């Protein structure tokens, strides 16, 4: 009898304990989401009650309310909404180019190759607009002669290159289509370490693949881009990314684009822990330039910088380990004209705080030549504000315009003065980009300096156009690469 009384008491205590626990949970829930579940949101409240009582499926609107606030509640992550929104906007990109097979005779006499081997590769891309603009990595389409875009619904389109930027590894494509499922652009500046993200792409030709992870770090510099003017300020995540993911989307839990997946840290070539994405803040500016100008309008501040480390602080007698140290100010550059000096320590650009060279380069990369920026720098113990008018690579404040000759598939610029001096050139025009065309088909590479065409000296792009117009369809091109290698090319147009 005594045992029965004890059991009865325990049952009563357990029952009321469970009721009390449920009541506390509801209090906490409505305390957190009270503003979301106001008296005007009867449908939302009813939906949640049905979910609690019968575990029925939550509506999309209710799920979005919960997931938008889950970081407050500490709830487990759910990636379904992000995947549903982003997957249709991620495309599969297939490219092909003919790799020249050089013979010993070709190397000795500088003749163009006679045989080619087709090379096929693939990657990913993200639809930015309903009328067919697609962003991807430059290394995905580099050297491509044909590009094919396959949508999430398996429709296929040929694509053309609008422009590309090796310094950020971004390329912009265009397909002839309308009403495409464009992705929503997010804010990469607001992401935090520890935040959940989703990587979407086509690894190993496995289309429409989504993987999840967290933001592991920001403003990461890997020194993987070969261009000496490269800007690297990657978002580091532990979302699994493999070959074929390049150019795909990194999205937040709302399905908004915050980065373009670009690289992995691996000794095997496959994912082993960390992946890296270009922040959408950089992508947005590069894409805008490529659409408007066909090339990126890169701005320069005119100084050389290094991170402030304990060693640098001791060496230059700095009063703290913070900011970025100005090691050199270039004569007549933007910084020089604004009054900056060697030894200044940069702490901020406009409203953004700066604590590394990577962060500083990322901030400057968002501007165009001619734009004004305010740089906060410490000289000695006192901070000062300098207003810089950023310049282009020629030390001017105007936009840089390349000329493109369609039949050759190349863009040209004057040869930089330092390169002209080093190679002892009196004339020439340099190829700054290669697209599908006669040059790509005959093995001409980016950086080649054309000095003569059909024995006519070349000084300007107009000279190239004139030589083509006056030829009988055959071109014999003489020139040199930046490393000093002399090369000759002959073909018909």
HELIX and SHEET records of a PDB file:
HELIX    1   1 UNK A    2  UNK A   33  1                                  32    
HELIX    2   2 UNK A   42  UNK A   54  1                                  13    
HELIX    3   3 UNK A   60  UNK A   68  1                                   9    
HELIX    4   4 UNK A   70  UNK A   73  1                                   4    
HELIX    5   5 UNK A   80  UNK A   86  1                                   7    
HELIX    6   6 UNK A   87  UNK A   89  5                                   3    
HELIX    7   7 UNK A  104  UNK A  109  1                                   6    
HELIX    8   8 UNK A  138  UNK A  141  1                                   4    
HELIX    9   9 UNK A  188  UNK A  190  5                                   3    
HELIX   10  10 UNK A  203  UNK A  205  5                                   3    
HELIX   11  11 UNK A  280  UNK A  293  1                                  14    
HELIX   12  12 UNK A  310  UNK A  315  1                                   6    
HELIX   13  13 UNK A  334  UNK A  338  1                                   5    
HELIX   14  14 UNK A  357  UNK A  364  1                                   8    
HELIX   15  15 UNK A  417  UNK A  423  1                                   7    
HELIX   16  16 UNK A  438  UNK A  441  1                                   4    
HELIX   17  17 UNK A  461  UNK A  470  1                                  10    
SHEET    1   A 7 UNK A  90  UNK A 101  0                                        
SHEET    2   A 7 UNK A 115  UNK A 127 -1                                        
SHEET    3   A 7 UNK A 133  UNK A 137 -1                                        
SHEET    4   A 7 UNK A 170  UNK A 175 -1                                        
SHEET    5   A 7 UNK A 156  UNK A 165 -1                                        
SHEET    6   A 7 UNK A 146  UNK A 150 -1                                        
SHEET    7   A 7 UNK A  90  UNK A 101 -1                                        
SHEET    1   B 7 UNK A 184  UNK A 185  0                                        
SHEET    2   B 7 UNK A 256  UNK A 265  1                                        
SHEET    3   B 7 UNK A 249  UNK A 251 -1                                        
SHEET    4   B 7 UNK A 196  UNK A 201 -1                                        
SHEET    5   B 7 UNK A 209  UNK A 220 -1                                        
SHEET    6   B 7 UNK A 234  UNK A 237 -1                                        
SHEET    7   B 7 UNK A 274  UNK A 279 -1                                        
SHEET    1   C 4 UNK A 303  UNK A 307  0                                        
SHEET    2   C 4 UNK A 324  UNK A 329 -1                                        
SHEET    3   C 4 UNK A 345  UNK A 349 -1                                        
SHEET    4   C 4 UNK A 352  UNK A 353 -1                                        
SHEET    1   D 5 UNK A 303  UNK A 307  0                                        
SHEET    2   D 5 UNK A 324  UNK A 329 -1                                        
SHEET    3   D 5 UNK A 345  UNK A 349 -1                                        
SHEET    4   D 5 UNK A 372  UNK A 379 -1                                        
SHEET    5   D 5 UNK A 382  UNK A 389 -1                                        
SHEET    1   E 5 UNK A 403  UNK A 405  0                                        
SHEET    2   E 5 UNK A 410  UNK A 414 -1                                        
SHEET    3   E 5 UNK A 429  UNK A 434 -1                                        
SHEET    4   E 5 UNK A 449  UNK A 453 -1                                        
SHEET    5   E 5 UNK A 456  UNK A 457 -1                                        
SHEET    1   F 6 UNK A 403  UNK A 405  0                                        
SHEET    2   F 6 UNK A 410  UNK A 414 -1                                        
SHEET    3   F 6 UNK A 429  UNK A 434 -1                                        
SHEET    4   F 6 UNK A 449  UNK A 453 -1                                        
SHEET    5   F 6 UNK A 474  UNK A 480 -1                                        
SHEET    6   F 6 UNK A 486  UNK A 492 -1                                        
END                                                                             
